[in-house]
């Protein structure tokens, strides 16, 4: 689990890779949940929050580059 300070120190390429991996994890967890194979349903919530953190940092970087 990453905190925002660690994420802000990463490059855009690293964040894009992490975002892709986390979205894949969310997708897999959703499939497991729908098939009643997911043991810990909290994992899905944690994965979604990780996606949100990464998107937040990416959007902050875009705002800073646009001069806002």
NUKE-801063 format. One record per residue: x negated, z negated, y negated of N, C-alpha, C in turn; residue number from 1. Coordinates in pm, 1 decimal, m for minus. Layout:
N
R     n.c1     n.c3     n.c2    ca.c1    ca.c3    ca.c2     c.c1     c.c3     c.c2 num
R        X        Z        Y        X        Z        Y        X        Z        Y NUM
...
***
This chain:
68
R     n.c1     n.c3     n.c2    ca.c1    ca.c3    ca.c2     c.c1     c.c3     c.c2 num
R    m85.0      0.0    118.2      0.0      0.0      0.0    m89.2      0.0   m124.0   1
R    m65.8     94.0   m210.4   m146.5    109.4   m331.7    m75.8     45.8   m450.5   2
R   m156.3    m10.7   m540.1    m95.6    m55.4   m664.3   m120.0     51.0   m770.3   3
R    m54.3     38.0   m881.2    m61.1    141.4   m984.7   m201.4    155.9  m1042.7   4
R   m275.1     46.8  m1052.8   m410.4     53.3  m1108.3   m498.8    142.3  m1020.8   5
R   m488.0    126.8   m888.6   m566.5    210.5   m797.1   m523.6    356.4   m807.5   6
R   m393.9    379.9   m817.8   m342.7    516.2   m824.7   m385.3    586.1   m953.5   7
R   m391.2    512.4  m1062.0   m429.7    573.5  m1189.8   m575.3    617.8  m1189.0   8
R   m656.7    560.0  m1101.8   m796.0    597.0  m1093.4   m822.1    720.9  m1009.2   9
R   m720.8    773.3   m945.9   m737.0    888.3   m856.1   m713.8   1019.2   m931.2  10
R   m770.5   1126.7   m877.1   m753.2   1258.1   m937.9   m616.7   1315.9   m901.3  11
R   m579.1   1420.7   m972.5   m450.3   1484.2   m947.4   m443.2   1539.3   m805.6  12
R   m553.7   1596.2   m757.0   m556.4   1653.0   m621.8   m535.7   1544.5   m517.1  13
R   m600.5   1429.8   m537.1   m583.1   1317.6   m444.0   m438.9   1268.7   m444.8  14
R   m381.7   1258.9   m564.1   m243.2   1213.5   m574.7   m147.4   1312.4   m509.1  15
R   m174.2   1441.6   m524.5    m89.1   1541.8   m460.6    m95.1   1530.5   m308.5  16
R   m215.5   1507.7   m254.5   m230.0   1490.5   m109.7   m155.4   1366.5    m62.0  17
R   m170.2   1257.5   m137.7   m102.9   1132.8   m101.9     48.7   1149.7   m107.4  18
R     96.5   1221.7   m208.9    239.6   1244.3   m223.7    294.0   1323.3   m105.6  19
R    222.1   1425.6    m66.7    265.2   1507.2     46.9    270.9   1422.8    174.7  20
R    168.5   1340.5    196.0    164.6   1255.7    315.7    277.4   1152.9    314.2  21
R    303.2   1092.2    198.7    409.0    991.3    190.0    547.5   1053.5    210.1  22
R    568.1   1171.8    154.6    697.0   1238.3    173.8    718.4   1273.4    320.4  23
R    611.6   1311.6    388.3    620.5   1339.8    532.1    653.8   1210.8    608.1  24
R    593.1   1100.0    566.1    621.5    971.5    629.4    767.6    931.8    609.5  25
R    819.8    952.3    489.1    961.1    921.3    461.9   1051.1   1006.7    550.3  26
R   1017.1   1134.0    563.5   1096.7   1223.8    646.6   1097.6   1177.0    792.1  27
R    979.7   1140.6    843.3    971.1   1092.2    981.2   1050.4    962.7   1000.2  28
R   1040.5    872.9    903.5   1114.2    747.3    913.0   1264.8    770.4    909.5  29
R   1309.1    866.3    830.2   1452.5    898.1    827.0   1501.0    950.1    961.5  30
R   1420.2   1037.2   1023.4   1457.3   1087.6   1155.7   1463.5    974.0   1257.3  31
R   1363.8    886.5   1254.3   1363.0    773.8   1347.1   1482.9    682.9   1323.6  32
R   1516.9    661.1   1196.5   1630.8    575.8   1163.8   1760.9    637.9   1213.3  33
R   1776.1    766.8   1197.1   1900.0    831.2   1240.4   1913.6    832.7   1392.3  34
R   1800.7    829.7   1463.2   1802.1    826.7   1609.4   1794.6    685.2   1665.2  35
R   1806.9    586.0   1578.5   1801.7    444.5   1617.2   1670.0    408.2   1686.1  36
R   1559.8    473.2   1644.7   1428.2    444.6   1700.6   1342.7    360.5   1606.3  37
R   1390.0    340.1   1485.9   1311.8    267.6   1386.1   1331.1    117.9   1405.9  38
R   1220.9     48.7   1430.3   1228.2    m95.6   1455.5   1240.0   m175.2   1325.5  39
R   1160.4   m135.6   1225.4   1158.2   m208.6   1099.0   1211.9   m116.8    988.8  40
R   1337.2   m136.5    948.8   1399.2    m48.5    849.8   1338.4    m66.1    711.1  41
R   1266.3   m173.4    690.8   1201.2   m196.5    561.6   1089.2    m94.8    536.3  42
R   1031.4    m40.0    644.0    925.4     59.8    629.8    972.9    178.9    547.4  43
R   1098.1    218.2    564.7   1153.7    330.4    489.9   1157.7    298.0    340.6  44
R   1198.9    178.5    307.5   1205.9    137.1    167.3   1066.6    134.9    104.6  45
R    969.6     83.0    178.1    832.5     74.9    128.1    775.8    214.6    105.1  46
R    800.7    304.9    198.3    750.3    441.8    185.4    812.1    511.8     64.5  47
R    940.7    490.7     41.3   1006.5    552.7    m74.4    950.3    498.0   m205.5  48
R    917.7    369.6   m207.3    860.1    310.5   m327.5    720.2    364.8   m354.0  49
R    644.8    392.1   m247.2    512.8    452.3   m263.2    524.5    591.2   m325.8  50
R    622.9    669.0   m281.2    645.6    801.4   m339.5    676.4    786.9   m488.2  51
R    759.2    690.4   m522.1    795.9    669.5   m662.6    674.3    630.8   m746.6  52
R    585.7    546.7   m691.5    465.0    507.4   m765.6    376.3    628.2   m793.2  53
R    358.2    711.1   m691.0    272.4    828.6   m707.5    332.5    923.3   m810.6  54
R    462.4    945.4   m803.5    528.7   1032.7   m900.3    518.7    976.3  m1041.6  55
R    526.9    845.0  m1054.3    514.0    781.5  m1185.7    377.6    809.6  m1246.4  56
R    272.1    794.1  m1166.8    136.7    817.8  m1217.0    118.0    965.3  m1251.2  57
R    168.9   1055.0  m1166.6    157.9   1197.9  m1195.6    230.5   1233.6  m1325.2  58
R    348.1   1176.5  m1346.0    423.3   1204.0  m1468.5    354.7   1144.5  m1590.7  59
R    292.3   1028.9  m1576.2    217.0    970.3  m1687.4    101.6   1062.6  m1726.4  60
R     33.1   1114.9  m1625.6    m78.7   1205.0  m1653.3    m30.3   1331.3  m1724.2  61
R     83.6   1385.6  m1682.7    138.1   1504.4  m1746.7    178.5   1476.6  m1890.7  62
R    235.9   1361.6  m1915.5    275.8   1324.1  m2051.8    153.9   1309.5  m2141.8  63
R     48.4   1251.1  m2088.3    m74.1   1231.8  m2167.2   m139.0   1364.7  m2202.7  64
R   m134.6   1460.4  m2111.3   m194.5   1591.2  m2137.0   m113.9   1672.7  m2237.2  65
R     17.1   1647.3  m2242.5    103.2   1721.2  m2335.4     92.9   1665.6  m2477.2  66
R     23.9   1553.9  m2494.5      6.4   1497.6  m2626.3    117.7   1406.3  m2670.4  67
R    191.9   1354.0  m2578.4    301.5   1262.3  m2614.6    251.4   1121.6  m2627.8  68
***
